[in-house]
Amino acid sequence: MIRFFDVLFSLIAIIVLTPLWLAVVPILRFTGEGEVFFRQARVGSGGGSFDLLKFATMLKNSPNIGTGTITTKDDPRVLPLGKFLRATKINELPQLFNVLKGDMSVIGPRPQTQRCFDAFPEKYQREIVKSRPGLSGPGAIAFRGEDRMLADAESAERFYDEVIMPYKGRLEAWYVERANLGLYFALIGLTCWVIVFSSSTAFWRTFGSLPAPPEALRPYFGLPPASRQTA
């Protein structure tokens, strides 16, 4: 049933957003490095690889420059128009074709590059590959400000590997273990909500069974320190 809604929603969105495609495509073609789409191998269902599609927002050789596949706040590799596309999440819209094709679902664990997937603890890797990766999901909602977290860290890569990815893996595994139609629609609604109200803590208030985030991440999620919460 979820697959039925994936196809339905992706078809409707692609058609409704046609004016946006017609505006963004030529602008990208004639600005920056002239690239419209960015394709990158990501880990998918069953642990196999598929080509994720996005609007091009960074320099062509970005994966081999600086922090590689990890993007930080004010990353110098991001093109001028790319900053807007990333901030509004418009750069993610071509993934609707990945959903239509069956590589992805509307909701699921965010698809990672192999390097980033390997940063998940192995027990979460085993759970995550049981599901199609998603256009949105718990990890995408919780870590929508990930670039700011990395910018604040003394070592972006270390913080990513030791703090962000272990907890993100727990969140993604939480979804895979509970995936059903009700949760699917709830997460679609929350995705729309946090795009409009970026500082909202509705995600944390909606699901009482979410794994508790580590102390280092709580301020970024708009949550009080755990000690204050339990006092």
C-alpha positions as CSV (number, residue, x, y, z in Angstrom):
1,M,0.0,0.0,0.0
2,I,2.9,2.4,0.8
3,R,4.3,1.7,-2.7
4,F,0.9,2.7,-4.2
5,F,1.0,6.1,-2.4
6,D,4.7,6.6,-3.4
7,V,3.8,6.3,-7.0
8,L,0.6,8.4,-6.6
9,F,2.3,11.2,-4.7
10,S,5.4,11.4,-6.9
11,L,3.3,11.5,-10.1
12,I,1.1,14.3,-8.7
13,A,4.1,16.3,-7.4
14,I,6.1,16.0,-10.7
15,I,3.0,17.3,-12.6
16,V,2.1,20.1,-10.2
17,L,5.7,21.3,-10.0
18,T,6.2,21.5,-13.8
19,P,6.4,25.3,-13.7
20,L,9.2,25.1,-11.1
21,W,11.1,22.6,-13.2
22,L,10.8,24.9,-16.2
23,A,12.2,27.8,-14.2
24,V,15.1,26.0,-12.4
25,V,16.4,23.9,-15.2
26,P,17.4,26.8,-17.6
27,I,18.8,28.9,-14.8
28,L,21.1,26.1,-13.7
29,R,22.0,25.4,-17.3
30,F,23.3,28.9,-17.9
31,T,24.8,29.7,-14.5
32,G,27.5,28.2,-12.3
33,E,29.2,25.3,-14.1
34,G,26.3,24.7,-16.4
35,E,25.2,21.4,-14.8
36,V,21.5,20.8,-14.1
37,F,21.4,17.5,-12.4
38,F,23.8,15.8,-9.9
39,R,23.9,12.0,-9.8
40,Q,25.6,10.2,-7.0
41,A,25.7,6.5,-5.9
42,R,23.8,5.9,-2.7
43,V,23.2,2.8,-0.6
44,G,19.6,1.6,-1.2
45,S,17.3,-1.2,-0.1
46,G,19.1,-4.5,0.5
47,G,22.5,-2.7,0.6
48,G,22.6,-2.3,-3.2
49,S,23.6,0.9,-4.9
50,F,21.5,3.3,-7.0
51,D,22.0,6.7,-8.6
52,L,20.4,9.5,-6.5
53,L,19.2,12.5,-8.5
54,K,19.4,16.1,-7.3
55,F,19.6,19.6,-8.8
56,A,23.2,20.6,-9.1
57,T,24.1,22.9,-6.2
58,M,27.9,22.4,-5.8
59,L,31.1,22.4,-7.8
60,K,31.4,19.3,-10.0
61,N,34.4,17.9,-8.2
62,S,32.9,18.6,-4.7
63,P,33.2,14.9,-3.5
64,N,36.9,15.2,-3.9
65,I,37.4,18.6,-2.3
66,G,37.4,19.6,1.3
67,T,35.1,17.5,3.5
68,G,34.1,15.3,0.7
69,T,30.5,14.1,0.9
70,I,29.9,16.0,4.2
71,T,28.5,19.5,3.6
72,T,29.0,22.2,6.2
73,K,27.3,25.5,6.8
74,D,28.6,28.2,4.3
75,D,30.5,25.5,2.5
76,P,32.6,27.3,-0.2
77,R,31.8,24.5,-2.7
78,V,28.1,25.5,-2.9
79,L,27.2,27.6,-5.9
80,P,25.3,30.9,-5.4
81,L,22.0,29.6,-6.7
82,G,22.7,26.3,-4.9
83,K,22.5,28.0,-1.5
84,F,18.8,29.0,-2.2
85,L,18.0,25.6,-3.6
86,R,19.4,23.8,-0.6
87,A,17.8,26.2,1.9
88,T,14.4,25.6,0.4
89,K,15.0,21.9,-0.3
90,I,14.2,22.4,-4.0
91,N,17.4,20.7,-4.8
92,E,15.9,17.4,-3.5
93,L,12.9,17.5,-5.9
94,P,14.4,15.4,-8.7
95,Q,14.4,12.5,-6.2
96,L,10.7,12.3,-7.0
97,F,11.9,10.4,-10.1
98,N,13.8,8.0,-7.9
99,V,10.6,7.4,-6.0
100,L,8.6,6.8,-9.1
101,K,11.3,4.4,-10.4
102,G,11.2,2.5,-7.1
103,D,14.7,3.3,-5.8
104,M,13.2,5.3,-3.0
105,S,10.0,5.9,-1.0
106,V,8.5,9.2,0.0
107,I,9.3,8.3,3.6
108,G,12.2,6.2,4.8
109,P,15.8,6.5,5.9
110,R,17.8,9.1,4.0
111,P,20.0,7.5,1.4
112,Q,23.7,7.8,2.2
113,T,26.9,7.6,0.2
114,Q,28.9,4.5,1.1
115,R,31.3,6.6,3.2
116,C,28.4,8.0,5.3
117,F,26.5,4.7,5.4
118,D,29.7,3.1,6.9
119,A,29.6,5.7,9.7
120,F,26.3,4.1,11.0
121,P,26.9,1.5,13.7
122,E,26.6,-2.0,12.1
123,K,23.5,-2.9,14.0
124,Y,21.7,0.0,12.5
125,Q,23.0,-0.6,9.0
126,R,21.4,-4.0,9.1
127,E,18.0,-2.5,9.9
128,I,18.2,0.5,7.6
129,V,18.8,-1.6,4.4
130,K,15.5,-3.5,5.1
131,S,13.6,-0.4,3.8
132,R,13.6,1.7,0.7
133,P,15.5,5.0,1.4
134,G,13.2,8.0,1.7
135,L,12.8,11.5,0.3
136,S,12.2,12.4,3.9
137,G,12.0,10.6,7.2
138,P,13.0,10.8,10.9
139,G,16.7,11.5,10.0
140,A,15.9,14.2,7.5
141,I,13.5,15.9,9.8
142,A,15.7,15.8,12.9
143,F,18.9,16.7,11.1
144,R,17.6,19.5,8.8
145,G,20.1,21.8,10.5
146,E,23.0,19.4,10.2
147,D,25.3,21.8,8.4
148,R,25.1,24.2,11.4
149,M,26.0,21.4,13.8
150,L,29.1,20.6,11.7
151,A,30.0,24.3,11.5
152,D,30.0,24.6,15.3
153,A,32.1,21.4,15.8
154,E,35.8,21.6,16.5
155,S,36.3,18.7,14.1
156,A,33.4,18.4,11.6
157,E,34.3,14.9,10.5
158,R,34.8,13.5,14.0
159,F,31.5,15.0,15.3
160,Y,29.7,13.6,12.2
161,D,31.1,10.1,12.7
162,E,31.0,9.9,16.5
163,V,27.9,11.9,17.4
164,I,25.6,12.6,14.4
165,M,25.7,9.3,12.6
166,P,25.2,7.0,15.6
167,Y,22.1,8.9,16.6
168,K,20.8,9.3,13.1
169,G,21.2,5.6,12.6
170,R,19.0,5.0,15.7
171,L,16.3,7.2,14.3
172,E,16.3,5.6,10.9
173,A,16.2,2.1,12.5
174,W,13.3,3.3,14.7
175,Y,11.3,4.1,11.6
176,V,12.1,0.8,9.9
177,E,11.0,-1.2,12.9
178,R,7.7,0.7,13.1
179,A,6.9,1.5,9.4
180,N,3.2,1.5,8.6
181,L,0.8,3.7,6.7
182,G,-0.1,5.8,9.7
183,L,3.5,6.6,10.5
184,Y,4.1,7.3,6.8
185,F,1.4,9.9,6.6
186,A,2.4,11.4,9.9
187,L,6.0,11.9,8.8
188,I,4.8,13.5,5.5
189,G,2.8,16.0,7.5
190,L,5.7,16.7,9.8
191,T,8.0,17.2,6.9
192,C,5.7,19.9,5.5
193,W,5.3,21.5,8.9
194,V,9.0,21.8,9.7
195,I,9.8,23.2,6.2
196,V,7.4,26.1,7.1
197,F,8.2,26.3,10.8
198,S,11.9,25.4,10.9
199,S,12.4,25.9,14.6
200,S,9.4,23.7,15.5
201,T,9.8,20.8,18.0
202,A,6.7,19.1,16.8
203,F,8.6,16.0,15.7
204,W,9.8,15.4,19.3
205,R,6.4,16.1,20.8
206,T,4.5,13.8,18.3
207,F,6.5,10.6,18.9
208,G,7.1,9.7,22.6
209,S,8.9,6.6,21.6
210,L,11.8,8.3,19.8
211,P,15.2,7.4,21.1
212,A,16.6,10.1,23.4
213,P,19.2,12.2,21.6
214,P,22.7,12.7,23.1
215,E,23.3,15.8,25.1
216,A,25.5,17.4,22.4
217,L,22.6,17.4,19.9
218,R,19.7,18.5,22.1
219,P,20.3,22.3,21.7
220,Y,20.1,21.9,17.9
221,F,16.8,20.1,18.3
222,G,15.3,22.8,20.5
223,L,15.3,20.4,23.4
224,P,16.3,21.3,27.0
225,P,19.2,19.4,28.7
226,A,18.2,15.9,29.7
227,S,18.9,16.7,33.4
228,R,16.5,19.6,33.3
229,Q,13.8,17.5,31.6
230,T,13.9,14.8,34.2
231,A,14.2,17.2,37.2
